[in-house]
Amino acid sequence: MMVLAGMALTVVMVFGGYTIAGGKMAIVMAALPFEMMIIGGSSIGAFLVSNSAATIRHTLSDLGRILKGPRFGRQDYLDLLCFLYELLRLANSRPAQLEEAVEAPGSHPLFQRYPKIANDPMAVALICDCMRASSMNYDDPLQVDEVLNRDLAQIEHRLEESSEALSRMADALPALGIVAAVLGVVKTMSSIDQPPEILGKMIGGALVGTFLGVFLAYTAVGPFAARVKAINDGDLRFYALIRDALVAHLQKHSAALCIEAARKSIGHEVRPSFEQVETAIRSLGPNLTVAA
């Protein structure tokens, strides 16, 4: 809602101020389709040339999330904390069952109880790789932390591809606006024998190109890139929570302490309270993988 409100406010203030100051929208509207064709078409073409197919698909997917926001909300973090609590208790009490879980996460009851986690390949890979290393006695917390940090860096790189692609497009739009304006001036110069009132309209139409390039860069594509980056940064915290809990487990802390340490790393806007986590864990009841 705030995204739509911000876009509407920008359009109203820019064009409203222009109109109130005496500007004529007819000139802008007459030139807009052609300038949009030049600027929009060339920017999309450059975007396709400069990015891989995977990045293009990722960017289009992330554009659809601008209105939806981050994938993970407070309830998702609460579910993840409960899942990790069960997983760590399983690791402490029944290592053989833990090995079954990490070798076949898709069919294990623990993962099936948390479908959003089970259906996230990056989350499953982080969890299973770490717990598999622990079962192989590769349990030095510092070494595992280093490995998990490298995995998170790869996830971060993947998540940031779309925002970086949009940022590059935003940087290019003002220059493409100048290209459109120059072409408009070339067109105007070919009609230099026309009366001043006609030349004035033609020059005004040419300048719409410069305006449109800057306008799209700083009020649309640039903010979209920043919004996508903020959303993906929020998603990255979800995976960082997994690292924090698992590294704390390798330091021989209790499951409850690992979960609390991980909970405190969550951003305030989506962090469940201590009481909420405690209530959720108590409510697991007979679904708990192992007895207390």
N, C-alpha and C positions, 0 to 999 in steps of 0.2 A: 504493500500500500504506500509506504513512504517513497519507494522508487517512482511509482506512477505520479505521486503528488509532486515530487521534485522535478520530474520531467515536465509536467504540466505547468508548474510555476515558472520554469525557465522559459518555455515557449511564450507564455502569456506576458512575462516581463520584457522579454527582448522585442517581440513584435508589437506588443502593446505600447511600449515606450517609443518605438520607431513611429508608430501610427500617430500617437498623441503629439509627437514632435513635428508632425506635418508630413511624414513620409508617406509615399503612395505604394500600397501593397500590390497594385496592378503590375508595376514594373518587376517586382520580385517574383510574383506568381507566373508572369509570362516567361521569365528566364529560368525558373526553378526546374522544370522537367529536363531541359537540355543540360544545365549545369550538374544536376544530380546524375544524369546519365554518364557524363564525363568523369566526374569525381567518384561517384559510387561505383561505377563499372571498373574504372582503373584501380581503385583501392581493393576491390574484391579480387580482381585479376592478380594484383601483386600479392595479396594474401594467399591465393592458391599456389602461386609460384614459390613463395618463400617458406611454406610449411609442408610437412609431411601429411599423408592422408590421415594418420592416427591423430596428429595435432589438430587437423581440421575438424575431425569428428568430435574430439574432446572439446574444442572451442564451441562448436555448435551446441553440444550437450550442456556446457556450462552457461551459455547464454540463456538457455531455458531455465536455469536455476537462479537467475538474477532476481526474479520475483519470488521464488520459493524460499531462498535463503539456504543456510547450511543443511546438509543431509542429516546431521545428528543433533537431536534436541536433548533436553534434560532427561526425558524418559530413556533415551538411547544410552546415555551415560550411566544411568542407574542400572539398566539391564547389563551393561558391560561390566560394571563393578560386581554385580551379583554373579555373572558368569565367571569372572576371574576368581572370585571367592570360592566358588565350587571347584574350579580347576586347580587352585592351589591346595585346597584341602584334599583333593584327589591325589595330587602329587605327593603330599606329606603322608597320606595314609595307605594308598594302594598304587604304588608305582606301575604295577603290571597293567592296571586299568588305564592309567595315564598313557602308557605306550599305545594301547589300543585306540585311545581317543585321537592322539596326534597322527597315527598312521592312517586312520580312516575317519576324519572329522565329519564327512558328509553323512555318515550312517550312525555316528555315535549319539546316544540319547542326550548327552550334555549339550552338544552343538545343536541338535534338533530343537531343544527347548528355547534356543535363542536364534531364530531364523535370520534376523538381520545381520548378526555377526557371522553366522555360518555361510551366508550368501555374499560376504565381502571377501574377495580373494586376498586382498592385501592384509586384512586383519587376521585371517586364518593362517596365512604364510608366516606372519610375525610370531604368532602364538606357537604354532607347531614347530617352527625352526628352533625357537628358543627352548621349548620343552624337550625337543628331541636332543639338542645339544646337552641339556642338563642330564638326560638319561644316559648319555655316553660319557659321563663324568667330565664333560667340558663345562665346568660350572664355576670358573673364575668370574666373579661379577664384573670386574673391570674389562675382561676380554669380551664377555657377552654384551656388555654395555656398548663397547666399541663396535661390535658386529651389528647390534640393533640400530645404533646411530647411523651406520652406513646404509642400512635398509631404509631408515626414515629419510635419509638424504635423497635416496632414489625415489621414494614416494613423493617427497616435496618437489623434486625436479619434475616428476610427471604431473603433479597437480598444478605447477606454475606455468606449464607450457601454454595453456590457453590465455592466461592473463598477460604473459609476455608477448604472445602473438597479437593480442588486441592493443597492447601498448605500442608495438611497432606500427600498427595501422594508424593509431592516433597520431603518432609522430609524423607519418607520411601525409596525412590529410591536408594540413595547411599548404604544403608544397604542391599537392595536386590541385588545390584551389587556385593557386597562382597559375598553374598550367591552364586551367579552364579560363581564368581571367585574361591571360595572354592571348589565347585563341579568340576570345571575345574582342580584344583590342584589334587583332588582325582583321577580324570581320568588319569592325568599325572603320578601320583605315581604308578598306576597299570601298567604303561608301562615303568617303570624305567630301564628296560633292553634294551631299544631302543637306537640308536646312539644319540649323543648330538644334531645334527642338527634337528632330529625329536622331541626330548624333548624340544628344544628351541621353535619350532613352537607351540607345545602343551601348553607350559607355556605362550607364547605370546597370544594364543587364550584364555586362562583362564583369563588373565589380561584384555582382552577386556570387560569382565563382569564388572569389577570395573570401567573401563573408561565409559562404557555405562550408568551405574547407575548414576554416577556423572554428565555426560554430559546431560542426559535427565532431571535430577533434576534442574540443574542451567541454562540450555539454552532453555528448553522447558516448562516443567510443572510449574516450579517456576515463570518464566515470564508470563505464561498464567494466573496463579493465581493473579499476580499483575495487569495484564491488566483487568481481570474480575472485580477485586475490584475497580479499577479506573472507569470502566464503570458504575458499580452499584452505586458508590458514586455520579457520575453525575446524575443518575436517581433519587437518593434520594433528590437531591436539588430541583427537580421538585415538589416533595410532600412538601418539607419544604417551598416552595414559597406559597403554598396554606395556610399553617398554618400562615405564616407571614401576609398575606392579611386578613384572617378572624379574627385573633386576633386584628389587627389594626382596623377592622370594629367594633368589640365589645368595643373598646376604644372610640367610637363615632367620629372617623375621617371620613372625606368625602371619597367617593369612589375613587376620583382621588388621594387623598393623600395615601390611602391604597395601590393602585396599584403602586404608585411611590416607597413607602417603600418596597414593595415586589420586584419590579424590581431591586432595588439596592442590593438585596440579591443573585441575579443570578451571576454565574461566568462570568468573563469578556469575555471568549471565545464564549459564547452563549448569552450574555446579549443584548437584543435589546436596541437601543439608546432611549433617551427620545423623540426625534422627531419621531422615528419609531412608538413608542407606541401611541403618540398623533395622528399621521396620521391614524393609524389603528382604533383607537376609533372613530375618526371623520368619517371614511369611513363606519362605521356600518350603518349609515343612517336609512332607514326604517326598517332594521332588528333589531334595538335596541328594547329591550323588553318593555321599558317604555319611555315615552317622557321626554325630558330634563326638 
